[in-house]
Amino acid sequence: MAKIFNVCGARPNFMKIAPLVRACRAYPQLEPLIIHTGQHYDENMSDLFFRQLEIPPPDVNLGVGSGSHARQTAEIMTRFEPLLLEHRPEWVVVVGDVNSTLACALVAAKLSVRVAHVEAGLRSFDRSMPEEINRLLTDAISELLFASEPSAVENLRREGIPQEKIHFVGNVMIDTLRANLARAERSTVLEQLGLQPQRYSVLTLHRPNNVDDAPALARILDALEEIARDLPLVFPAHPRTRQNLARSGLQSRIESIPGLVLTEPLGYLDFLKLMSRAAVVLTDSGGIQEETTILGVWCLTLRDNTERPITLSSGTNTLVGSDPGRIISAYRRCRGQPAPQGAIPPLWDGRAAERIAAILAEHVNGSGTEAA
């Protein structure tokens, strides 16, 4: 059996790893192992996701924890290298664009272990974003590049990636959403928070450009105050966002906004239910742009760019940045009309992981496969 290391480290990775591990287990020649770097490590950001998504416990947890980008990336590399030398897997599969993605890909490439990148080719064309650097470098050293949307394929071709390495397979994040939507329907989170369907909005906020920049964060709060006067605004706050609110002196302001409901991070099923019944979702998360597209819920992205342009052309997403006027204007437009339904991007059908596993199995067998 060929060992396949499936690397995960942060909350978005867990939703992508879950269907990949299940799909690989359908092939007797593949032995999928889960390597958790520990980049996200507390109950709400890690353990709860493993239980709710029915992911087996990690085969290895590197226990890295938090830190600066340089310190965290270096620590992951230091702890991952001996593991790779001991096991010598056939493939290291990395997902997304977090520090764990790049760190483990670098170690594998330098030890001549083949790297497969899931969600390859996504580009915001904004190199001030750490995630953009992670995406570019990971794609440059990967042997298999699995793209989730057509623009990603075009980006990779434009960057000179050989055609035979590129495979358009669809979106593994949507595999997980489709597999868990019925379970999420049973969540009682709306009752717990005293919410009525379509009569509240949801906020997530964690990008450095928003939460590390006090003036930008204050501008966003100006818009949130007006939105919360119209509809209750539920804000499951990322630990890093809470730290920055306290550091910038804005904690008391956000806690005093009438109509804003501040909560701890929610589990996957509760948050999926919360999104699916919201009138509007405001976010700076890439994955939520994709999920709201499938759910048919208006999404206002608090950024000036996105690496997922298909959510703009085929989905429910609008870029609004951090300018209060743009945010409020877009919010009012959304409130005035129903979200578009039925615009499902190609291959977002819940079977992306099956396609990836089939390609990995063919490469393990030595035959390769034709690029999509």
TAZIKA-V45395 format. One record per residue. N is the residue number from 1. RES is the residue in three letters. PSI is psi in whole degrees, 0 to 359 (999 if undefined). OMEGA is omega as a letter, one per 20 degrees, with the letter a starting at -180 (none if undefined). BURIAL is I if it has 9 or more other C-alpha atoms within 8 Angstrom, else O. Layout:
n=N res=RES psi=PSI omega=OMEGA burial=BURIAL
n=N res=RES psi=PSI omega=OMEGA burial=BURIAL
This chain:
n=1 res=MET psi=141 omega=r burial=O
n=2 res=ALA psi=124 omega=r burial=I
n=3 res=LYS psi=132 omega=r burial=I
n=4 res=ILE psi=112 omega=r burial=I
n=5 res=PHE psi=119 omega=r burial=I
n=6 res=ASN psi=110 omega=a burial=I
n=7 res=VAL psi=131 omega=r burial=I
n=8 res=CYS psi=156 omega=a burial=I
n=9 res=GLY psi=326 omega=a burial=I
n=10 res=ALA psi=160 omega=a burial=I
n=11 res=ARG psi=313 omega=a burial=I
n=12 res=PRO psi=333 omega=a burial=O
n=13 res=ASN psi=326 omega=a burial=I
n=14 res=PHE psi=322 omega=r burial=I
n=15 res=MET psi=336 omega=a burial=I
n=16 res=LYS psi=326 omega=a burial=I
n=17 res=ILE psi=323 omega=a burial=I
n=18 res=ALA psi=307 omega=a burial=I
n=19 res=PRO psi=332 omega=r burial=I
n=20 res=LEU psi=315 omega=a burial=I
n=21 res=VAL psi=316 omega=r burial=I
n=22 res=ARG psi=317 omega=a burial=O
n=23 res=ALA psi=320 omega=a burial=I
n=24 res=CYS psi=330 omega=a burial=I
n=25 res=ARG psi=348 omega=r burial=I
n=26 res=ALA psi=350 omega=a burial=O
n=27 res=TYR psi=116 omega=a burial=I
n=28 res=PRO psi=339 omega=a burial=O
n=29 res=GLN psi=353 omega=a burial=O
n=30 res=LEU psi=137 omega=r burial=I
n=31 res=GLU psi=90 omega=a burial=I
n=32 res=PRO psi=127 omega=r burial=I
n=33 res=LEU psi=144 omega=a burial=I
n=34 res=ILE psi=122 omega=r burial=I
n=35 res=ILE psi=113 omega=r burial=I
n=36 res=HIS psi=119 omega=a burial=I
n=37 res=THR psi=340 omega=a burial=I
n=38 res=GLY psi=18 omega=r burial=I
n=39 res=GLN psi=315 omega=r burial=I
n=40 res=HIS psi=132 omega=a burial=I
n=41 res=TYR psi=352 omega=a burial=I
n=42 res=ASP psi=178 omega=a burial=O
n=43 res=GLU psi=309 omega=a burial=O
n=44 res=ASN psi=335 omega=a burial=I
n=45 res=MET psi=350 omega=a burial=I
n=46 res=SER psi=290 omega=a burial=I
n=47 res=ASP psi=317 omega=a burial=I
n=48 res=LEU psi=324 omega=r burial=I
n=49 res=PHE psi=319 omega=r burial=I
n=50 res=PHE psi=318 omega=a burial=I
n=51 res=ARG psi=312 omega=a burial=O
n=52 res=GLN psi=326 omega=a burial=I
n=53 res=LEU psi=4 omega=r burial=I
n=54 res=GLU psi=43 omega=r burial=O
n=55 res=ILE psi=131 omega=r burial=O
n=56 res=PRO psi=153 omega=r burial=O
n=57 res=PRO psi=145 omega=r burial=O
n=58 res=PRO psi=141 omega=r burial=I
n=59 res=ASP psi=328 omega=r burial=O
n=60 res=VAL psi=136 omega=r burial=O
n=61 res=ASN psi=115 omega=a burial=I
n=62 res=LEU psi=343 omega=r burial=I
n=63 res=GLY psi=40 omega=a burial=I
n=64 res=VAL psi=315 omega=a burial=I
n=65 res=GLY psi=192 omega=a burial=I
n=66 res=SER psi=174 omega=r burial=O
n=67 res=GLY psi=177 omega=r burial=O
n=68 res=SER psi=166 omega=r burial=O
n=69 res=HIS psi=313 omega=a burial=O
n=70 res=ALA psi=313 omega=a burial=O
n=71 res=ARG psi=316 omega=a burial=O
n=72 res=GLN psi=314 omega=r burial=I
n=73 res=THR psi=316 omega=r burial=I
n=74 res=ALA psi=319 omega=a burial=I
n=75 res=GLU psi=320 omega=r burial=I
n=76 res=ILE psi=314 omega=a burial=I
n=77 res=MET psi=317 omega=a burial=I
n=78 res=THR psi=320 omega=a burial=O
n=79 res=ARG psi=334 omega=a burial=I
n=80 res=PHE psi=327 omega=a burial=I
n=81 res=GLU psi=309 omega=r burial=I
n=82 res=PRO psi=328 omega=r burial=O
n=83 res=LEU psi=318 omega=a burial=O
n=84 res=LEU psi=319 omega=r burial=I
n=85 res=LEU psi=325 omega=a burial=O
n=86 res=GLU psi=317 omega=a burial=O
n=87 res=HIS psi=332 omega=a burial=O
n=88 res=ARG psi=64 omega=r burial=O
n=89 res=PRO psi=162 omega=r burial=I
n=90 res=GLU psi=320 omega=a burial=I
n=91 res=TRP psi=147 omega=r burial=I
n=92 res=VAL psi=117 omega=a burial=I
n=93 res=VAL psi=121 omega=r burial=I
n=94 res=VAL psi=150 omega=a burial=I
n=95 res=VAL psi=147 omega=r burial=I
n=96 res=GLY psi=216 omega=a burial=I
n=97 res=ASP psi=24 omega=a burial=I
n=98 res=VAL psi=176 omega=a burial=I
n=99 res=ASN psi=325 omega=r burial=I
n=100 res=SER psi=324 omega=r burial=I
n=101 res=THR psi=305 omega=a burial=I
n=102 res=LEU psi=316 omega=a burial=I
n=103 res=ALA psi=313 omega=a burial=I
n=104 res=CYS psi=327 omega=r burial=I
n=105 res=ALA psi=318 omega=r burial=I
n=106 res=LEU psi=313 omega=r burial=I
n=107 res=VAL psi=314 omega=a burial=I
n=108 res=ALA psi=313 omega=a burial=I
n=109 res=ALA psi=320 omega=a burial=I
n=110 res=LYS psi=339 omega=r burial=O
n=111 res=LEU psi=12 omega=r burial=O
n=112 res=SER psi=32 omega=r burial=O
n=113 res=VAL psi=131 omega=a burial=I
n=114 res=ARG psi=140 omega=a burial=I
n=115 res=VAL psi=134 omega=r burial=I
n=116 res=ALA psi=128 omega=a burial=I
n=117 res=HIS psi=119 omega=r burial=I
n=118 res=VAL psi=131 omega=a burial=I
n=119 res=GLU psi=37 omega=r burial=I
n=120 res=ALA psi=154 omega=r burial=I
n=121 res=GLY psi=354 omega=r burial=I
n=122 res=LEU psi=135 omega=a burial=I
n=123 res=ARG psi=130 omega=r burial=I
n=124 res=SER psi=343 omega=a burial=I
n=125 res=PHE psi=30 omega=r burial=O
n=126 res=ASP psi=98 omega=a burial=O
n=127 res=ARG psi=2 omega=r burial=O
n=128 res=SER psi=346 omega=r burial=O
n=129 res=MET psi=123 omega=r burial=O
n=130 res=PRO psi=325 omega=a burial=O
n=131 res=GLU psi=326 omega=r burial=I
n=132 res=GLU psi=319 omega=r burial=I
n=133 res=ILE psi=315 omega=r burial=I
n=134 res=ASN psi=318 omega=a burial=I
n=135 res=ARG psi=312 omega=a burial=I
n=136 res=LEU psi=313 omega=a burial=I
n=137 res=LEU psi=320 omega=r burial=I
n=138 res=THR psi=316 omega=r burial=I
n=139 res=ASP psi=325 omega=a burial=I
n=140 res=ALA psi=336 omega=a burial=O
n=141 res=ILE psi=10 omega=a burial=I
n=142 res=SER psi=148 omega=r burial=I
n=143 res=GLU psi=330 omega=r burial=O
n=144 res=LEU psi=131 omega=a burial=I
n=145 res=LEU psi=111 omega=a burial=I
n=146 res=PHE psi=113 omega=a burial=I
n=147 res=ALA psi=144 omega=a burial=I
n=148 res=SER psi=344 omega=r burial=I
n=149 res=GLU psi=158 omega=a burial=I
n=150 res=PRO psi=325 omega=a burial=O
n=151 res=SER psi=327 omega=r burial=I
n=152 res=ALA psi=321 omega=r burial=I
n=153 res=VAL psi=315 omega=a burial=I
n=154 res=GLU psi=320 omega=r burial=I
n=155 res=ASN psi=316 omega=a burial=I
n=156 res=LEU psi=318 omega=r burial=I
n=157 res=ARG psi=318 omega=a burial=I
n=158 res=ARG psi=329 omega=r burial=O
n=159 res=GLU psi=2 omega=r burial=O
n=160 res=GLY psi=15 omega=r burial=O
n=161 res=ILE psi=130 omega=r burial=I
n=162 res=PRO psi=139 omega=a burial=O
n=163 res=GLN psi=322 omega=a burial=O
n=164 res=GLU psi=345 omega=r burial=O
n=165 res=LYS psi=344 omega=a burial=I
n=166 res=ILE psi=131 omega=r burial=I
n=167 res=HIS psi=120 omega=r burial=I
n=168 res=PHE psi=110 omega=a burial=I
n=169 res=VAL psi=347 omega=a burial=I
n=170 res=GLY psi=195 omega=a burial=I
n=171 res=ASN psi=111 omega=a burial=I
n=172 res=VAL psi=332 omega=r burial=I
n=173 res=MET psi=323 omega=r burial=I
n=174 res=ILE psi=331 omega=r burial=I
n=175 res=ASP psi=312 omega=a burial=I
n=176 res=THR psi=319 omega=r burial=I
n=177 res=LEU psi=311 omega=a burial=I
n=178 res=ARG psi=324 omega=a burial=O
n=179 res=ALA psi=338 omega=a burial=O
n=180 res=ASN psi=1 omega=a burial=I
n=181 res=LEU psi=319 omega=a burial=I
n=182 res=ALA psi=320 omega=r burial=O
n=183 res=ARG psi=321 omega=a burial=O
n=184 res=ALA psi=329 omega=r burial=I
n=185 res=GLU psi=333 omega=a burial=O
n=186 res=ARG psi=354 omega=r burial=O
n=187 res=SER psi=143 omega=r burial=I
n=188 res=THR psi=22 omega=a burial=O
n=189 res=VAL psi=325 omega=r burial=I
n=190 res=LEU psi=317 omega=r burial=I
n=191 res=GLU psi=319 omega=a burial=O
n=192 res=GLN psi=325 omega=a burial=O
n=193 res=LEU psi=2 omega=r burial=O
n=194 res=GLY psi=40 omega=a burial=O
n=195 res=LEU psi=151 omega=r burial=I
n=196 res=GLN psi=139 omega=r burial=O
n=197 res=PRO psi=137 omega=r burial=I
n=198 res=GLN psi=9 omega=a burial=O
n=199 res=ARG psi=33 omega=r burial=I
n=200 res=TYR psi=165 omega=r burial=I
n=201 res=SER psi=166 omega=a burial=I
n=202 res=VAL psi=143 omega=r burial=I
n=203 res=LEU psi=135 omega=r burial=I
n=204 res=THR psi=146 omega=a burial=I
n=205 res=LEU psi=120 omega=r burial=I
n=206 res=HIS psi=350 omega=a burial=I
n=207 res=ARG psi=140 omega=r burial=I
n=208 res=PRO psi=321 omega=a burial=O
n=209 res=ASN psi=336 omega=r burial=O
n=210 res=ASN psi=313 omega=a burial=I
n=211 res=VAL psi=343 omega=r burial=I
n=212 res=ASP psi=347 omega=a burial=I
n=213 res=ASP psi=101 omega=a burial=I
n=214 res=ALA psi=316 omega=r burial=I
n=215 res=PRO psi=319 omega=r burial=O
n=216 res=ALA psi=318 omega=r burial=I
n=217 res=LEU psi=320 omega=r burial=I
n=218 res=ALA psi=322 omega=r burial=I
n=219 res=ARG psi=318 omega=r burial=I
n=220 res=ILE psi=319 omega=r burial=I
n=221 res=LEU psi=327 omega=r burial=I
n=222 res=ASP psi=316 omega=r burial=I
n=223 res=ALA psi=320 omega=a burial=I
n=224 res=LEU psi=325 omega=r burial=I
n=225 res=GLU psi=319 omega=a burial=I
n=226 res=GLU psi=319 omega=r burial=I
n=227 res=ILE psi=317 omega=a burial=I
n=228 res=ALA psi=338 omega=r burial=I
n=229 res=ARG psi=335 omega=a burial=I
n=230 res=ASP psi=316 omega=a burial=O
n=231 res=LEU psi=147 omega=r burial=I
n=232 res=PRO psi=138 omega=a burial=I
n=233 res=LEU psi=113 omega=a burial=I
n=234 res=VAL psi=127 omega=a burial=I
n=235 res=PHE psi=91 omega=r burial=I
n=236 res=PRO psi=105 omega=a burial=I
n=237 res=ALA psi=125 omega=r burial=I
n=238 res=HIS psi=140 omega=r burial=I
n=239 res=PRO psi=321 omega=a burial=O
n=240 res=ARG psi=324 omega=r burial=O
n=241 res=THR psi=319 omega=r burial=I
n=242 res=ARG psi=318 omega=r burial=I
n=243 res=GLN psi=318 omega=a burial=O
n=244 res=ASN psi=326 omega=r burial=I
n=245 res=LEU psi=317 omega=r burial=I
n=246 res=ALA psi=317 omega=a burial=I
n=247 res=ARG psi=325 omega=a burial=O
n=248 res=SER psi=358 omega=a burial=O
n=249 res=GLY psi=14 omega=a burial=O
n=250 res=LEU psi=359 omega=a burial=I
n=251 res=GLN psi=312 omega=a burial=I
n=252 res=SER psi=327 omega=r burial=O
n=253 res=ARG psi=313 omega=a burial=O
n=254 res=ILE psi=326 omega=r burial=I
n=255 res=GLU psi=340 omega=a burial=O
n=256 res=SER psi=1 omega=a burial=O
n=257 res=ILE psi=117 omega=r burial=I
n=258 res=PRO psi=133 omega=r burial=O
n=259 res=GLY psi=351 omega=r burial=I
n=260 res=LEU psi=126 omega=a burial=I
n=261 res=VAL psi=106 omega=a burial=O
n=262 res=LEU psi=125 omega=r burial=I
n=263 res=THR psi=168 omega=r burial=I
n=264 res=GLU psi=162 omega=r burial=O
n=265 res=PRO psi=141 omega=a burial=I
n=266 res=LEU psi=157 omega=r burial=I
n=267 res=GLY psi=167 omega=a burial=I
n=268 res=TYR psi=313 omega=a burial=I
n=269 res=LEU psi=318 omega=r burial=I
n=270 res=ASP psi=318 omega=a burial=I
n=271 res=PHE psi=324 omega=r burial=I
n=272 res=LEU psi=316 omega=r burial=I
n=273 res=LYS psi=317 omega=a burial=I
n=274 res=LEU psi=315 omega=r burial=I
n=275 res=MET psi=316 omega=a burial=I
n=276 res=SER psi=338 omega=a burial=I
n=277 res=ARG psi=5 omega=a burial=I
n=278 res=ALA psi=154 omega=r burial=I
n=279 res=ALA psi=320 omega=a burial=I
n=280 res=VAL psi=143 omega=r burial=I
n=281 res=VAL psi=129 omega=r burial=I
n=282 res=LEU psi=132 omega=a burial=I
n=283 res=THR psi=162 omega=r burial=I
n=284 res=ASP psi=19 omega=a burial=I
n=285 res=SER psi=135 omega=r burial=I
n=286 res=GLY psi=315 omega=a burial=I
n=287 res=GLY psi=323 omega=a burial=O
n=288 res=ILE psi=329 omega=r burial=O
n=289 res=GLN psi=320 omega=r burial=I
n=290 res=GLU psi=315 omega=a burial=I
n=291 res=GLU psi=318 omega=r burial=I
n=292 res=THR psi=331 omega=r burial=I
n=293 res=THR psi=314 omega=r burial=I
n=294 res=ILE psi=323 omega=a burial=I
n=295 res=LEU psi=346 omega=a burial=O
n=296 res=GLY psi=39 omega=a burial=I
n=297 res=VAL psi=135 omega=r burial=I
n=298 res=TRP psi=136 omega=r burial=I
n=299 res=CYS psi=126 omega=r burial=I
n=300 res=LEU psi=114 omega=a burial=I
n=301 res=THR psi=120 omega=a burial=I
n=302 res=LEU psi=56 omega=r burial=I
n=303 res=ARG psi=164 omega=r burial=I
n=304 res=ASP psi=357 omega=r burial=O
n=305 res=ASN psi=167 omega=r burial=O
n=306 res=THR psi=144 omega=r burial=I
n=307 res=GLU psi=3 omega=a burial=I
n=308 res=ARG psi=68 omega=a burial=I
n=309 res=PRO psi=340 omega=a burial=O
n=310 res=ILE psi=337 omega=r burial=I
n=311 res=THR psi=342 omega=r burial=I
n=312 res=LEU psi=316 omega=a burial=I
n=313 res=SER psi=327 omega=a burial=O
n=314 res=SER psi=352 omega=a burial=I
n=315 res=GLY psi=210 omega=a burial=I
n=316 res=THR psi=16 omega=a burial=I
n=317 res=ASN psi=143 omega=r burial=I
n=318 res=THR psi=133 omega=r burial=I
n=319 res=LEU psi=129 omega=a burial=I
n=320 res=VAL psi=353 omega=r burial=I
n=321 res=GLY psi=211 omega=a burial=I
n=322 res=SER psi=10 omega=a burial=I
n=323 res=ASP psi=122 omega=a burial=I
n=324 res=PRO psi=321 omega=a burial=I
n=325 res=GLY psi=315 omega=r burial=O
n=326 res=ARG psi=318 omega=a burial=I
n=327 res=ILE psi=311 omega=a burial=I
n=328 res=ILE psi=320 omega=r burial=I
n=329 res=SER psi=314 omega=r burial=O
n=330 res=ALA psi=321 omega=r burial=I
n=331 res=TYR psi=315 omega=a burial=I
n=332 res=ARG psi=323 omega=r burial=O
n=333 res=ARG psi=317 omega=r burial=O
n=334 res=CYS psi=319 omega=a burial=I
n=335 res=ARG psi=340 omega=a burial=I
n=336 res=GLY psi=357 omega=a burial=O
n=337 res=GLN psi=153 omega=r burial=O
n=338 res=PRO psi=151 omega=r burial=O
n=339 res=ALA psi=146 omega=r burial=I
n=340 res=PRO psi=144 omega=a burial=O
n=341 res=GLN psi=149 omega=r burial=O
n=342 res=GLY psi=359 omega=r burial=O
n=343 res=ALA psi=79 omega=a burial=I
n=344 res=ILE psi=123 omega=r burial=I
n=345 res=PRO psi=154 omega=a burial=I
n=346 res=PRO psi=137 omega=r burial=O
n=347 res=LEU psi=14 omega=r burial=I
n=348 res=TRP psi=59 omega=a burial=I
n=349 res=ASP psi=6 omega=a burial=I
n=350 res=GLY psi=9 omega=a burial=I
n=351 res=ARG psi=18 omega=a burial=I
n=352 res=ALA psi=317 omega=a burial=I
n=353 res=ALA psi=324 omega=r burial=I
n=354 res=GLU psi=319 omega=r burial=I
n=355 res=ARG psi=318 omega=r burial=I
n=356 res=ILE psi=314 omega=a burial=I
n=357 res=ALA psi=321 omega=r burial=I
n=358 res=ALA psi=319 omega=r burial=I
n=359 res=ILE psi=317 omega=r burial=I
n=360 res=LEU psi=318 omega=a burial=O
n=361 res=ALA psi=320 omega=r burial=I
n=362 res=GLU psi=322 omega=r burial=I
n=363 res=HIS psi=326 omega=r burial=I
n=364 res=VAL psi=322 omega=r burial=I
n=365 res=ASN psi=348 omega=r burial=O
n=366 res=GLY psi=2 omega=a burial=O
n=367 res=SER psi=337 omega=a burial=O
n=368 res=GLY psi=186 omega=r burial=I
n=369 res=THR psi=159 omega=a burial=O
n=370 res=GLU psi=142 omega=r burial=O
n=371 res=ALA psi=147 omega=r burial=I
n=372 res=ALA psi=999 omega=none burial=O
